[in-house]
Amino acid sequence: RTKLYQKIKTISGQSIGEFIRTIRLRKAIEIMSHEDVLLTEVMYRVGIQTQSYFTKAFKKEFGKTPSQFLQDINKRKSNT
């Protein structure tokens, strides 16, 4: 276990928890970009249980809230 954690830290520059959170949030972006689902469904599908944590982690990772991200997607769709 220790070697795995060290290897992930070396490759990604993140702790195992940060690495898993990043993967989950990238999956959330993929779901929100390609499917028309509610944010609560996106959260549960990526394994995040609370909306406040999801919003906080999402904003920290991508610089905007999930709602702002969805608004940007909808603006792009309406402009095409």
Secondary structure, 3 states (H helix, E strand, C coil): CHHHHHHHHHHHCCCHHHHHHHHHHHHHHHHHHHCCCCHHHHHHHHCCCCHHHHHHHHHHHHCCCHHHHHHHHHHHHHHC
